[in-house]
Amino acid sequence: MDLKSIDLSELRAMWAQGRERLEDVLRRTDPRGMTRPARDPDERAFLESIGGEGPFVEVDMPGWREWLARRGRPPGAAEPDK
């Protein structure tokens, strides 16, 4: 099969339309002042090293890490041994 003979025009048009829609949403969105739970320090260091921190301000949310630890357990389940 010759890859140069494959017609990708339909896909390219679909991708262009998706990019236009995304740009429209981004024009209407202002992330200034938005927050997210604080990341793990190792994750934050990695993201900083690749320039992928994102636009959100990290804040310490009491109980957030504890919720992450128990979110998959059914209500009333015993705490796992530490």
Chimera marker file (.cmm) of the C-alpha trace (Angstrom):
<marker_set name="trace">
<marker id="1" x="0.000" y="0.000" z="0.000" r="1" g="1" b="0" radius="0.5"/>
<marker id="2" x="1.360" y="3.371" z="-0.994" r="1" g="1" b="0" radius="0.5"/>
<marker id="3" x="0.853" y="5.835" z="1.867" r="1" g="1" b="0" radius="0.5"/>
<marker id="4" x="0.970" y="8.783" z="-0.505" r="1" g="1" b="0" radius="0.5"/>
<marker id="5" x="-2.169" y="7.518" z="-2.228" r="1" g="1" b="0" radius="0.5"/>
<marker id="6" x="-4.304" y="7.652" z="0.935" r="1" g="1" b="0" radius="0.5"/>
<marker id="7" x="-6.711" y="10.604" z="0.911" r="1" g="1" b="0" radius="0.5"/>
<marker id="8" x="-6.590" y="12.314" z="4.298" r="1" g="1" b="0" radius="0.5"/>
<marker id="9" x="-8.528" y="15.403" z="3.248" r="1" g="1" b="0" radius="0.5"/>
<marker id="10" x="-11.626" y="14.375" z="5.203" r="1" g="1" b="0" radius="0.5"/>
<marker id="11" x="-9.607" y="13.817" z="8.366" r="1" g="1" b="0" radius="0.5"/>
<marker id="12" x="-7.724" y="17.076" z="7.913" r="1" g="1" b="0" radius="0.5"/>
<marker id="13" x="-11.011" y="18.958" z="7.503" r="1" g="1" b="0" radius="0.5"/>
<marker id="14" x="-12.404" y="17.299" z="10.639" r="1" g="1" b="0" radius="0.5"/>
<marker id="15" x="-9.244" y="18.173" z="12.622" r="1" g="1" b="0" radius="0.5"/>
<marker id="16" x="-9.369" y="21.784" z="11.395" r="1" g="1" b="0" radius="0.5"/>
<marker id="17" x="-13.003" y="22.058" z="12.467" r="1" g="1" b="0" radius="0.5"/>
<marker id="18" x="-12.103" y="20.674" z="15.901" r="1" g="1" b="0" radius="0.5"/>
<marker id="19" x="-9.263" y="23.193" z="16.256" r="1" g="1" b="0" radius="0.5"/>
<marker id="20" x="-11.626" y="26.041" z="15.345" r="1" g="1" b="0" radius="0.5"/>
<marker id="21" x="-14.134" y="24.913" z="17.963" r="1" g="1" b="0" radius="0.5"/>
<marker id="22" x="-11.406" y="24.632" z="20.596" r="1" g="1" b="0" radius="0.5"/>
<marker id="23" x="-10.098" y="28.103" z="19.760" r="1" g="1" b="0" radius="0.5"/>
<marker id="24" x="-13.641" y="29.473" z="20.132" r="1" g="1" b="0" radius="0.5"/>
<marker id="25" x="-13.962" y="27.942" z="23.607" r="1" g="1" b="0" radius="0.5"/>
<marker id="26" x="-10.508" y="29.172" z="24.633" r="1" g="1" b="0" radius="0.5"/>
<marker id="27" x="-11.387" y="32.724" z="23.534" r="1" g="1" b="0" radius="0.5"/>
<marker id="28" x="-14.386" y="32.666" z="25.889" r="1" g="1" b="0" radius="0.5"/>
<marker id="29" x="-12.502" y="31.123" z="28.828" r="1" g="1" b="0" radius="0.5"/>
<marker id="30" x="-10.445" y="33.086" z="31.340" r="1" g="1" b="0" radius="0.5"/>
<marker id="31" x="-8.544" y="30.741" z="33.706" r="1" g="1" b="0" radius="0.5"/>
<marker id="32" x="-7.113" y="33.571" z="35.841" r="1" g="1" b="0" radius="0.5"/>
<marker id="33" x="-7.912" y="32.952" z="39.473" r="1" g="1" b="0" radius="0.5"/>
<marker id="34" x="-9.009" y="29.343" z="38.949" r="1" g="1" b="0" radius="0.5"/>
<marker id="35" x="-7.609" y="26.891" z="41.472" r="1" g="1" b="0" radius="0.5"/>
<marker id="36" x="-6.843" y="23.201" z="41.722" r="1" g="1" b="0" radius="0.5"/>
<marker id="37" x="-5.780" y="20.985" z="44.617" r="1" g="1" b="0" radius="0.5"/>
<marker id="38" x="-2.054" y="21.065" z="45.305" r="1" g="1" b="0" radius="0.5"/>
<marker id="39" x="-0.096" y="18.457" z="43.369" r="1" g="1" b="0" radius="0.5"/>
<marker id="40" x="2.312" y="15.946" z="44.775" r="1" g="1" b="0" radius="0.5"/>
<marker id="41" x="5.748" y="17.660" z="45.001" r="1" g="1" b="0" radius="0.5"/>
<marker id="42" x="7.342" y="15.102" z="42.643" r="1" g="1" b="0" radius="0.5"/>
<marker id="43" x="4.571" y="15.592" z="40.073" r="1" g="1" b="0" radius="0.5"/>
<marker id="44" x="4.914" y="19.370" z="40.354" r="1" g="1" b="0" radius="0.5"/>
<marker id="45" x="8.708" y="19.171" z="39.869" r="1" g="1" b="0" radius="0.5"/>
<marker id="46" x="8.262" y="16.980" z="36.790" r="1" g="1" b="0" radius="0.5"/>
<marker id="47" x="5.664" y="19.294" z="35.248" r="1" g="1" b="0" radius="0.5"/>
<marker id="48" x="7.875" y="22.324" z="35.924" r="1" g="1" b="0" radius="0.5"/>
<marker id="49" x="10.790" y="20.564" z="34.219" r="1" g="1" b="0" radius="0.5"/>
<marker id="50" x="8.766" y="20.091" z="31.012" r="1" g="1" b="0" radius="0.5"/>
<marker id="51" x="6.896" y="23.401" z="31.198" r="1" g="1" b="0" radius="0.5"/>
<marker id="52" x="3.514" y="21.776" z="31.754" r="1" g="1" b="0" radius="0.5"/>
<marker id="53" x="2.280" y="23.378" z="34.978" r="1" g="1" b="0" radius="0.5"/>
<marker id="54" x="-0.926" y="24.752" z="33.480" r="1" g="1" b="0" radius="0.5"/>
<marker id="55" x="-2.821" y="27.979" z="34.189" r="1" g="1" b="0" radius="0.5"/>
<marker id="56" x="-4.361" y="27.066" z="37.556" r="1" g="1" b="0" radius="0.5"/>
<marker id="57" x="-3.184" y="28.186" z="40.987" r="1" g="1" b="0" radius="0.5"/>
<marker id="58" x="-2.530" y="25.265" z="43.326" r="1" g="1" b="0" radius="0.5"/>
<marker id="59" x="-4.096" y="25.532" z="46.773" r="1" g="1" b="0" radius="0.5"/>
<marker id="60" x="-3.910" y="23.288" z="49.797" r="1" g="1" b="0" radius="0.5"/>
<marker id="61" x="-7.342" y="21.801" z="50.366" r="1" g="1" b="0" radius="0.5"/>
<marker id="62" x="-7.728" y="20.221" z="53.800" r="1" g="1" b="0" radius="0.5"/>
<marker id="63" x="-8.889" y="16.629" z="53.481" r="1" g="1" b="0" radius="0.5"/>
<marker id="64" x="-8.114" y="16.347" z="49.756" r="1" g="1" b="0" radius="0.5"/>
<marker id="65" x="-5.287" y="13.803" z="50.064" r="1" g="1" b="0" radius="0.5"/>
<marker id="66" x="-7.300" y="11.784" z="52.591" r="1" g="1" b="0" radius="0.5"/>
<marker id="67" x="-10.235" y="11.698" z="50.187" r="1" g="1" b="0" radius="0.5"/>
<marker id="68" x="-7.953" y="10.450" z="47.405" r="1" g="1" b="0" radius="0.5"/>
<marker id="69" x="-6.813" y="7.618" z="49.673" r="1" g="1" b="0" radius="0.5"/>
<marker id="70" x="-10.351" y="6.478" z="50.515" r="1" g="1" b="0" radius="0.5"/>
<marker id="71" x="-12.345" y="7.341" z="47.366" r="1" g="1" b="0" radius="0.5"/>
<marker id="72" x="-12.376" y="3.778" z="46.010" r="1" g="1" b="0" radius="0.5"/>
<marker id="73" x="-13.576" y="2.161" z="49.229" r="1" g="1" b="0" radius="0.5"/>
<marker id="74" x="-17.245" y="1.664" z="49.990" r="1" g="1" b="0" radius="0.5"/>
<marker id="75" x="-18.751" y="3.821" z="52.756" r="1" g="1" b="0" radius="0.5"/>
<marker id="76" x="-18.049" y="2.459" z="56.213" r="1" g="1" b="0" radius="0.5"/>
<marker id="77" x="-15.104" y="0.323" z="55.068" r="1" g="1" b="0" radius="0.5"/>
<marker id="78" x="-12.297" y="-0.004" z="57.586" r="1" g="1" b="0" radius="0.5"/>
<marker id="79" x="-9.165" y="2.059" z="57.179" r="1" g="1" b="0" radius="0.5"/>
<marker id="80" x="-6.311" y="0.012" z="55.663" r="1" g="1" b="0" radius="0.5"/>
<marker id="81" x="-3.385" y="-0.803" z="57.935" r="1" g="1" b="0" radius="0.5"/>
<marker id="82" x="-0.562" y="1.671" z="57.582" r="1" g="1" b="0" radius="0.5"/>
<link id1="1" id2="2" r="1" g="1" b="0" radius="0.2"/>
<link id1="2" id2="3" r="1" g="1" b="0" radius="0.2"/>
<link id1="3" id2="4" r="1" g="1" b="0" radius="0.2"/>
<link id1="4" id2="5" r="1" g="1" b="0" radius="0.2"/>
<link id1="5" id2="6" r="1" g="1" b="0" radius="0.2"/>
<link id1="6" id2="7" r="1" g="1" b="0" radius="0.2"/>
<link id1="7" id2="8" r="1" g="1" b="0" radius="0.2"/>
<link id1="8" id2="9" r="1" g="1" b="0" radius="0.2"/>
<link id1="9" id2="10" r="1" g="1" b="0" radius="0.2"/>
<link id1="10" id2="11" r="1" g="1" b="0" radius="0.2"/>
<link id1="11" id2="12" r="1" g="1" b="0" radius="0.2"/>
<link id1="12" id2="13" r="1" g="1" b="0" radius="0.2"/>
<link id1="13" id2="14" r="1" g="1" b="0" radius="0.2"/>
<link id1="14" id2="15" r="1" g="1" b="0" radius="0.2"/>
<link id1="15" id2="16" r="1" g="1" b="0" radius="0.2"/>
<link id1="16" id2="17" r="1" g="1" b="0" radius="0.2"/>
<link id1="17" id2="18" r="1" g="1" b="0" radius="0.2"/>
<link id1="18" id2="19" r="1" g="1" b="0" radius="0.2"/>
<link id1="19" id2="20" r="1" g="1" b="0" radius="0.2"/>
<link id1="20" id2="21" r="1" g="1" b="0" radius="0.2"/>
<link id1="21" id2="22" r="1" g="1" b="0" radius="0.2"/>
<link id1="22" id2="23" r="1" g="1" b="0" radius="0.2"/>
<link id1="23" id2="24" r="1" g="1" b="0" radius="0.2"/>
<link id1="24" id2="25" r="1" g="1" b="0" radius="0.2"/>
<link id1="25" id2="26" r="1" g="1" b="0" radius="0.2"/>
<link id1="26" id2="27" r="1" g="1" b="0" radius="0.2"/>
<link id1="27" id2="28" r="1" g="1" b="0" radius="0.2"/>
<link id1="28" id2="29" r="1" g="1" b="0" radius="0.2"/>
<link id1="29" id2="30" r="1" g="1" b="0" radius="0.2"/>
<link id1="30" id2="31" r="1" g="1" b="0" radius="0.2"/>
<link id1="31" id2="32" r="1" g="1" b="0" radius="0.2"/>
<link id1="32" id2="33" r="1" g="1" b="0" radius="0.2"/>
<link id1="33" id2="34" r="1" g="1" b="0" radius="0.2"/>
<link id1="34" id2="35" r="1" g="1" b="0" radius="0.2"/>
<link id1="35" id2="36" r="1" g="1" b="0" radius="0.2"/>
<link id1="36" id2="37" r="1" g="1" b="0" radius="0.2"/>
<link id1="37" id2="38" r="1" g="1" b="0" radius="0.2"/>
<link id1="38" id2="39" r="1" g="1" b="0" radius="0.2"/>
<link id1="39" id2="40" r="1" g="1" b="0" radius="0.2"/>
<link id1="40" id2="41" r="1" g="1" b="0" radius="0.2"/>
<link id1="41" id2="42" r="1" g="1" b="0" radius="0.2"/>
<link id1="42" id2="43" r="1" g="1" b="0" radius="0.2"/>
<link id1="43" id2="44" r="1" g="1" b="0" radius="0.2"/>
<link id1="44" id2="45" r="1" g="1" b="0" radius="0.2"/>
<link id1="45" id2="46" r="1" g="1" b="0" radius="0.2"/>
<link id1="46" id2="47" r="1" g="1" b="0" radius="0.2"/>
<link id1="47" id2="48" r="1" g="1" b="0" radius="0.2"/>
<link id1="48" id2="49" r="1" g="1" b="0" radius="0.2"/>
<link id1="49" id2="50" r="1" g="1" b="0" radius="0.2"/>
<link id1="50" id2="51" r="1" g="1" b="0" radius="0.2"/>
<link id1="51" id2="52" r="1" g="1" b="0" radius="0.2"/>
<link id1="52" id2="53" r="1" g="1" b="0" radius="0.2"/>
<link id1="53" id2="54" r="1" g="1" b="0" radius="0.2"/>
<link id1="54" id2="55" r="1" g="1" b="0" radius="0.2"/>
<link id1="55" id2="56" r="1" g="1" b="0" radius="0.2"/>
<link id1="56" id2="57" r="1" g="1" b="0" radius="0.2"/>
<link id1="57" id2="58" r="1" g="1" b="0" radius="0.2"/>
<link id1="58" id2="59" r="1" g="1" b="0" radius="0.2"/>
<link id1="59" id2="60" r="1" g="1" b="0" radius="0.2"/>
<link id1="60" id2="61" r="1" g="1" b="0" radius="0.2"/>
<link id1="61" id2="62" r="1" g="1" b="0" radius="0.2"/>
<link id1="62" id2="63" r="1" g="1" b="0" radius="0.2"/>
<link id1="63" id2="64" r="1" g="1" b="0" radius="0.2"/>
<link id1="64" id2="65" r="1" g="1" b="0" radius="0.2"/>
<link id1="65" id2="66" r="1" g="1" b="0" radius="0.2"/>
<link id1="66" id2="67" r="1" g="1" b="0" radius="0.2"/>
<link id1="67" id2="68" r="1" g="1" b="0" radius="0.2"/>
<link id1="68" id2="69" r="1" g="1" b="0" radius="0.2"/>
<link id1="69" id2="70" r="1" g="1" b="0" radius="0.2"/>
<link id1="70" id2="71" r="1" g="1" b="0" radius="0.2"/>
<link id1="71" id2="72" r="1" g="1" b="0" radius="0.2"/>
<link id1="72" id2="73" r="1" g="1" b="0" radius="0.2"/>
<link id1="73" id2="74" r="1" g="1" b="0" radius="0.2"/>
<link id1="74" id2="75" r="1" g="1" b="0" radius="0.2"/>
<link id1="75" id2="76" r="1" g="1" b="0" radius="0.2"/>
<link id1="76" id2="77" r="1" g="1" b="0" radius="0.2"/>
<link id1="77" id2="78" r="1" g="1" b="0" radius="0.2"/>
<link id1="78" id2="79" r="1" g="1" b="0" radius="0.2"/>
<link id1="79" id2="80" r="1" g="1" b="0" radius="0.2"/>
<link id1="80" id2="81" r="1" g="1" b="0" radius="0.2"/>
<link id1="81" id2="82" r="1" g="1" b="0" radius="0.2"/>
</marker_set>
